[in-house]
Amino acid sequence: MLKNLDMLLRGLAGRENRVAELQSVLTACQALGPDNGGPGELEKIRCITDWLKACSVTDLTRLDAPDPRVPEGLRPNLVARMPGKGRRTLWLFGHTDVVPPGDLTAWSGDPWQVRREGDWLYGRGVEDNQQAIVSMLLLAEELAAHGLTPELNLGMVFMADEETGNTYGLRRILTAAPELFSPDDLYIVPDAGSPVGDAIEVAEKGQLWLRVRTTGAQCHASAPQQGRNAFLAGADMVLAAHNGLRAAFADANPLFIPPFSTFVPSKHEPNVPNINTVPGSDVFYLDCRLLPQVDPEAVLARLQATAAEVGARHRVRIEVETVQWQPATAAPVVSPVVTALRAAVARIYGVEARPVGIGGGTVAALLRERGLPAVVWSCIANTCHQPNERSSITATLKDAQVFAHILMNAAHV
């Protein structure tokens, strides 16, 4: 078995041009979901399917979700499986959708055309989440090329809609085919990590999104005393909410990065279209990432009390509404997948990986909610959603080698 592993690792080591080729094809697909103004992920799934079929992967299952907002009326989800010697499966998850490029002037080139500079590939989606997808596909290709049967079965999930809630992606898969997944299997989501590969994410903070709406009275900006400026009151509310919640919920937990709950003002809706009008309505949003011990109801109650105080001060009405709540989730710090991953990372990257918690939300939370011990790991530069998003060719290949190490070493699980 060690001979087969070494053969697999050597085969994956020399595939730099293959990484660049596949990244270029996937990036050009522009897999934006309809919430982000795009046609969906179908073109990208077709590319992935063609690649797998060329590798003689025949166990392919589509678990699509209907969505009339996209041209062909569906959001595609693909499950691919390659048989191993045992009953347990190593599951790897990659999402096919990407976020919009944003300000095009902030990019050094066309975000939909991959640009290569040394070890780095630049383009929208190359890191989030195509690095994972490419690692998965290259692993499948090498297994097929050498005719190897690994110790574990290999399961690969290519899902839609990760960037906008997972309703049409992993939630659909788990509802349509829950029998695919066993608590005894190993689950890795390569959608977060560190630049050296030493962070195994085993826990995620609770995710509470809030809409804060301020209602005042519109008037001419030359006579502000005739109205009640909702924008001004909303700005006061932004600071009061951020500072007040941070002080009220100041507990720390060293497992998480950062080690405390965060309360971040984020989206702000347009109010009035012209400069010389005092707005009578203003809406902003808070993105709260809560440590497991923090009660979201307590956060909401505190914010509503702050809203009453700020509203009275400005003679406006401030309403707080929950947009989304995702409870905190955690996998066991000591588990077969953590043990196997630490051994593989030590062999391939030469570092000691440690369990951590993060504030970001991944699909691992959906798996953990169903009793499936999922962890999140990859070696990435953390440029997701940024202009000039980039991915390392070397890291892409080494990530594939890490997965190969786990797949071929049943002794670790």
C-alpha positions as CSV (number, residue, x, y, z in Angstrom):
1,M,0.0,0.0,0.0
2,L,2.9,2.4,0.7
3,K,4.2,1.7,-2.8
4,N,0.8,2.7,-4.2
5,L,0.7,5.8,-2.1
6,D,4.2,6.9,-3.2
7,M,3.1,6.3,-6.8
8,L,0.1,8.5,-6.3
9,L,2.1,11.2,-4.6
10,R,4.7,11.3,-7.4
11,G,2.0,11.4,-10.1
12,L,0.3,14.4,-8.4
13,A,3.6,16.3,-7.9
14,G,4.2,17.1,-11.5
15,R,0.8,18.4,-12.7
16,E,1.4,22.2,-12.6
17,N,0.3,22.8,-16.1
18,R,-2.8,20.6,-15.6
19,V,-3.8,22.8,-12.6
20,A,-3.5,25.9,-14.7
21,E,-5.5,24.3,-17.6
22,L,-8.3,23.2,-15.4
23,Q,-8.5,26.4,-13.5
24,S,-8.8,28.4,-16.7
25,V,-11.7,26.2,-17.9
26,L,-13.6,26.5,-14.7
27,T,-13.0,30.2,-14.2
28,A,-14.4,31.0,-17.7
29,C,-17.7,29.4,-16.7
30,Q,-18.7,32.5,-14.6
31,A,-20.8,30.4,-12.3
32,L,-22.8,33.2,-10.6
33,G,-26.0,32.3,-8.9
34,P,-29.2,34.2,-9.7
35,D,-29.0,36.1,-6.5
36,N,-25.7,37.5,-7.8
37,G,-27.1,38.3,-11.3
38,G,-25.8,35.1,-13.0
39,P,-27.2,32.1,-14.9
40,G,-26.2,29.5,-12.3
41,E,-23.6,26.7,-12.2
42,L,-24.7,24.3,-14.9
43,E,-21.9,25.1,-17.4
44,K,-19.3,24.4,-14.7
45,I,-20.9,21.1,-13.6
46,R,-20.9,20.0,-17.3
47,C,-17.2,20.7,-17.4
48,I,-16.6,18.7,-14.2
49,T,-18.8,15.9,-15.4
50,D,-16.9,15.6,-18.7
51,W,-13.6,15.6,-16.8
52,L,-14.7,12.7,-14.5
53,K,-16.1,10.7,-17.4
54,A,-12.8,11.1,-19.2
55,C,-11.2,9.6,-16.1
56,S,-13.6,6.6,-16.3
57,V,-15.5,7.7,-13.2
58,T,-18.9,6.2,-13.9
59,D,-20.7,6.4,-10.5
60,L,-22.2,9.9,-11.0
61,T,-25.4,11.1,-9.5
62,R,-27.2,14.4,-10.1
63,L,-29.3,15.7,-7.3
64,D,-30.5,19.0,-8.8
65,A,-32.7,21.6,-7.2
66,P,-35.4,23.3,-9.3
67,D,-35.0,27.1,-9.7
68,P,-37.0,29.0,-12.3
69,R,-34.7,32.0,-12.0
70,V,-32.0,30.3,-14.1
71,P,-32.1,29.6,-17.9
72,E,-32.6,25.8,-17.7
73,G,-34.6,25.9,-14.5
74,L,-32.3,23.9,-12.2
75,R,-29.3,24.3,-9.9
76,P,-27.0,21.3,-10.5
77,N,-25.5,19.2,-7.7
78,L,-23.2,16.3,-8.6
79,V,-22.1,13.4,-6.4
80,A,-19.2,11.3,-7.8
81,R,-17.9,8.1,-6.2
82,M,-14.9,5.8,-6.7
83,P,-14.8,2.5,-4.9
84,G,-12.3,1.5,-2.3
85,K,-11.6,-1.7,-0.4
86,G,-13.6,-0.9,2.7
87,R,-17.0,0.3,3.8
88,R,-16.0,3.8,4.9
89,T,-15.8,6.8,2.6
90,L,-13.7,9.9,2.5
91,W,-16.0,12.7,1.4
92,L,-14.7,15.9,-0.1
93,F,-16.9,18.9,-0.9
94,G,-16.4,21.7,-3.4
95,H,-18.9,24.4,-4.3
96,T,-19.2,25.5,-7.9
97,D,-20.7,28.9,-7.5
98,V,-18.6,32.1,-7.1
99,V,-19.2,35.7,-6.1
100,P,-19.2,38.6,-8.5
101,P,-15.8,40.2,-9.2
102,G,-16.8,43.6,-7.8
103,D,-14.9,46.7,-8.8
104,L,-13.2,45.7,-12.1
105,T,-10.7,48.5,-11.9
106,A,-9.3,46.9,-8.7
107,W,-8.3,43.8,-10.8
108,S,-5.0,43.6,-12.7
109,G,-6.7,41.8,-15.5
110,D,-10.0,40.2,-16.6
111,P,-11.3,38.3,-13.5
112,W,-12.8,35.6,-15.8
113,Q,-9.5,34.8,-17.5
114,V,-6.9,33.1,-15.4
115,R,-3.6,34.9,-15.2
116,R,-0.5,32.9,-14.2
117,E,2.5,34.5,-12.4
118,G,4.9,31.9,-11.2
119,D,3.2,29.7,-8.7
120,W,0.1,31.9,-8.5
121,L,-3.1,31.8,-10.6
122,Y,-5.3,34.9,-10.5
123,G,-9.0,35.0,-11.3
124,R,-12.5,35.0,-9.7
125,G,-13.1,31.6,-8.1
126,V,-9.6,30.2,-8.3
127,E,-9.3,29.9,-4.6
128,D,-13.0,29.9,-3.6
129,N,-13.7,27.1,-4.3
130,Q,-11.9,25.9,-7.4
131,Q,-8.7,25.1,-5.6
132,A,-10.6,22.4,-3.8
133,I,-12.4,21.2,-7.0
134,V,-9.1,21.0,-9.0
135,S,-7.4,19.0,-6.1
136,M,-10.4,16.6,-6.1
137,L,-10.4,16.1,-9.9
138,L,-6.7,15.6,-10.1
139,L,-6.9,13.0,-7.3
140,A,-9.6,11.2,-9.2
141,E,-7.6,11.3,-12.5
142,E,-4.4,9.9,-10.8
143,L,-6.3,7.1,-9.2
144,A,-7.8,6.1,-12.5
145,A,-4.6,6.5,-14.4
146,H,-2.8,4.1,-12.1
147,G,-5.7,1.7,-11.7
148,L,-5.5,2.0,-7.9
149,T,-8.2,0.9,-5.5
150,P,-7.7,2.9,-2.3
151,E,-8.3,1.7,1.2
152,L,-11.3,4.1,1.6
153,N,-14.0,4.8,-0.9
154,L,-13.7,8.3,-2.4
155,G,-16.8,10.5,-2.5
156,M,-16.8,13.9,-4.2
157,V,-19.6,16.4,-3.9
158,F,-19.8,19.3,-6.3
159,M,-22.6,21.6,-5.1
160,A,-24.4,24.8,-6.1
161,D,-25.5,27.8,-4.1
162,E,-22.9,27.9,-1.3
163,E,-22.4,31.6,-1.6
164,T,-26.1,32.5,-1.1
165,G,-27.4,30.1,1.5
166,N,-27.1,26.4,0.3
167,T,-30.8,26.1,-0.2
168,Y,-30.2,24.7,-3.7
169,G,-26.9,23.1,-2.9
170,L,-26.0,20.9,0.1
171,R,-29.3,21.3,1.8
172,R,-31.0,19.8,-1.3
173,I,-28.5,16.9,-1.4
174,L,-28.9,16.1,2.3
175,T,-32.7,16.2,1.9
176,A,-32.8,14.2,-1.3
177,A,-30.3,11.5,-0.5
178,P,-29.4,11.4,3.3
179,E,-28.6,7.7,2.9
180,L,-25.4,8.6,1.1
181,F,-23.7,9.8,4.3
182,S,-22.7,7.7,7.4
183,P,-21.5,9.0,10.7
184,D,-18.6,6.6,10.3
185,D,-17.4,8.3,7.2
186,L,-14.7,11.0,7.0
187,Y,-15.8,14.5,5.9
188,I,-13.4,17.2,4.7
189,V,-14.6,20.6,3.4
190,P,-11.6,22.3,1.7
191,D,-13.2,25.8,1.9
192,A,-11.1,27.5,4.6
193,G,-7.7,27.2,6.0
194,S,-4.3,28.9,6.5
195,P,-1.4,29.8,4.2
196,V,0.7,27.0,5.6
197,G,-2.0,24.4,6.0
198,D,-1.7,24.1,9.8
199,A,-5.4,24.9,10.7
200,I,-8.0,22.2,11.0
201,E,-11.4,24.0,11.5
202,V,-13.5,21.9,13.8
203,A,-16.0,24.6,15.0
204,E,-17.8,27.6,13.7
205,K,-19.4,30.5,15.5
206,G,-23.2,31.1,15.4
207,Q,-24.1,33.3,12.5
208,L,-26.8,35.9,13.2
209,W,-27.7,38.4,10.5
210,L,-29.9,41.4,11.5
211,R,-31.7,44.1,9.6
212,V,-32.0,47.4,11.4
213,R,-34.6,49.8,9.9
214,T,-34.9,53.4,11.0
215,T,-38.1,55.4,10.2
216,G,-38.1,59.2,10.6
217,A,-39.6,62.0,8.5
218,Q,-38.3,63.2,5.1
219,C,-37.8,66.9,4.5
220,H,-35.7,69.4,2.5
221,A,-32.0,69.4,3.5
222,S,-32.0,73.2,3.8
223,A,-34.6,72.9,6.7
224,P,-33.6,69.7,8.6
225,Q,-35.6,70.8,11.7
226,Q,-38.7,70.1,9.7
227,G,-38.0,66.4,9.5
228,R,-36.3,63.6,11.4
229,N,-33.1,62.4,9.7
230,A,-33.3,58.6,9.6
231,F,-29.8,58.4,8.1
232,L,-28.3,60.3,11.1
233,A,-30.2,58.2,13.6
234,G,-29.2,55.1,11.7
235,A,-25.5,56.1,11.9
236,D,-25.8,56.7,15.6
237,M,-27.4,53.2,15.8
238,V,-24.6,51.6,13.9
239,L,-22.0,52.8,16.4
240,A,-24.2,52.1,19.4
241,A,-24.9,48.6,18.2
242,H,-21.2,47.8,17.3
243,N,-19.7,49.2,20.5
244,G,-22.5,48.2,22.9
245,L,-22.7,44.6,21.7
246,R,-19.0,44.1,21.8
247,A,-18.8,45.4,25.4
248,A,-21.9,43.3,26.5
249,F,-20.7,40.0,25.0
250,A,-17.0,40.2,25.6
251,D,-16.3,36.5,26.5
252,A,-13.3,34.9,24.8
253,N,-12.6,31.4,23.6
254,P,-9.0,30.7,22.4
255,L,-10.2,28.0,20.0
256,F,-11.6,30.6,17.7
257,I,-10.1,33.1,15.3
258,P,-10.7,35.8,16.4
259,P,-11.3,34.6,20.0
260,F,-14.4,36.7,20.7
261,S,-17.9,37.4,19.2
262,T,-18.0,40.0,16.4
263,F,-20.7,42.5,15.5
264,V,-20.0,44.0,12.1
265,P,-22.1,46.6,10.3
266,S,-22.1,45.5,6.7
267,K,-24.7,46.1,4.0
268,H,-26.4,49.5,3.8
269,E,-29.5,50.0,1.5
270,P,-29.9,53.2,-0.6
271,N,-32.1,55.9,1.0
272,V,-32.7,59.0,-1.1
273,P,-31.4,59.5,-4.7
274,N,-30.6,63.2,-4.3
275,I,-28.3,65.2,-2.0
276,N,-30.7,67.9,-0.9
277,T,-33.2,65.6,0.8
278,V,-33.2,64.4,4.4
279,P,-34.0,60.7,4.3
280,G,-37.0,59.5,6.2
281,S,-36.0,55.8,6.0
282,D,-32.7,54.1,6.5
283,V,-31.7,50.4,6.6
284,F,-28.4,48.8,7.5
285,Y,-27.4,45.2,8.4
286,L,-25.4,43.6,11.2
287,D,-23.4,40.5,10.7
288,C,-22.9,38.9,14.1
289,R,-20.7,35.9,14.6
290,L,-21.3,34.5,18.1
291,L,-19.3,32.2,20.3
292,P,-21.2,29.0,21.3
293,Q,-21.9,30.3,24.8
294,V,-23.6,33.5,23.5
295,D,-27.4,33.4,23.4
296,P,-28.7,35.0,20.2
297,E,-31.9,36.0,22.0
298,A,-29.8,37.9,24.5
299,V,-28.0,39.7,21.6
300,L,-31.4,40.5,20.0
301,A,-32.8,41.8,23.3
302,R,-29.8,44.0,23.9
303,L,-30.0,45.4,20.4
304,Q,-33.7,46.2,20.8
305,A,-33.0,48.1,24.0
306,T,-30.3,50.1,22.2
307,A,-32.8,50.8,19.4
308,A,-35.3,52.2,21.9
309,E,-32.6,54.5,23.4
310,V,-31.3,55.8,20.1
311,G,-34.8,56.1,18.7
312,A,-35.9,58.2,21.6
313,R,-32.8,60.4,21.2
314,H,-33.6,61.2,17.6
315,R,-37.4,60.9,17.7
316,V,-37.4,58.1,15.2
317,R,-38.6,54.4,15.2
318,I,-35.9,51.8,15.0
319,E,-36.9,48.2,14.3
320,V,-34.6,45.1,14.4
321,E,-35.4,42.0,12.4
322,T,-33.6,38.7,12.2
323,V,-32.6,37.8,8.6
324,Q,-30.8,34.6,9.3
325,W,-29.7,32.5,12.3
326,Q,-27.2,29.6,12.0
327,P,-26.3,28.0,15.4
328,A,-22.7,27.3,16.3
329,T,-21.5,23.9,15.4
330,A,-18.5,21.7,16.3
331,A,-16.9,18.4,15.5
332,P,-14.9,16.4,18.0
333,V,-11.4,17.7,18.4
334,V,-10.2,14.1,18.7
335,S,-11.8,12.1,15.9
336,P,-10.6,9.8,13.0
337,V,-10.8,12.5,10.4
338,V,-8.7,14.9,12.6
339,T,-6.2,12.2,13.3
340,A,-5.9,11.2,9.6
341,L,-5.7,14.8,8.5
342,R,-2.9,15.7,11.0
343,A,-0.8,12.7,9.9
344,A,-1.3,13.6,6.2
345,V,-0.5,17.3,6.7
346,A,2.7,16.4,8.7
347,R,3.8,14.2,5.8
348,I,3.0,16.5,2.9
349,Y,3.4,20.0,4.4
350,G,5.8,19.2,7.2
351,V,3.8,21.2,9.8
352,E,1.8,20.2,12.9
353,A,-1.9,21.0,12.2
354,R,-4.0,22.1,15.1
355,P,-7.8,22.3,15.7
356,V,-9.3,25.8,15.5
357,G,-12.7,27.5,15.3
358,I,-13.6,30.2,12.9
359,G,-16.3,32.9,12.5
360,G,-17.0,32.2,8.8
361,G,-19.8,29.8,7.8
362,T,-19.1,26.8,5.7
363,V,-21.2,23.8,4.6
364,A,-19.5,21.8,7.4
365,A,-22.1,23.3,9.7
366,L,-24.9,21.5,7.8
367,L,-23.1,18.2,8.0
368,R,-22.4,18.6,11.7
369,E,-26.1,19.4,12.4
370,R,-26.8,15.9,11.1
371,G,-24.3,14.2,13.3
372,L,-21.6,14.0,10.6
373,P,-18.2,14.9,12.0
374,A,-17.0,17.3,9.3
375,V,-13.8,19.4,9.4
376,V,-12.7,22.2,7.2
377,W,-9.1,22.3,5.9
378,S,-7.0,23.5,3.0
379,C,-3.8,25.4,2.4
380,I,-5.0,28.8,1.0
381,A,-3.9,32.4,0.9
382,N,-7.3,33.6,2.1
383,T,-8.0,36.0,-0.8
384,C,-11.6,34.8,-1.2
385,H,-14.0,37.5,-2.4
386,Q,-11.1,40.0,-3.0
387,P,-9.9,41.6,-6.2
388,N,-7.0,39.6,-7.7
389,E,-8.1,36.5,-5.9
390,R,-5.3,34.0,-6.2
391,S,-4.5,30.3,-5.7
392,S,-1.2,28.5,-5.4
393,I,-0.5,25.8,-7.9
394,T,1.8,24.1,-5.4
395,A,-0.8,24.2,-2.7
396,T,-3.4,22.8,-5.0
397,L,-1.2,19.7,-5.8
398,K,-0.2,19.3,-2.1
399,D,-3.8,19.4,-1.0
400,A,-4.5,16.6,-3.4
401,Q,-1.6,14.7,-1.9
402,V,-3.0,15.2,1.6
403,F,-6.3,13.7,0.4
404,A,-4.5,10.8,-1.3
405,H,-2.6,10.1,2.0
406,I,-5.8,9.8,3.9
407,L,-7.4,7.7,1.2
408,M,-4.6,5.2,1.0
409,N,-3.9,4.9,4.8
410,A,-6.8,3.1,6.5
411,A,-4.6,2.6,9.5
412,H,-5.1,6.2,10.5
413,V,-8.9,5.8,10.7
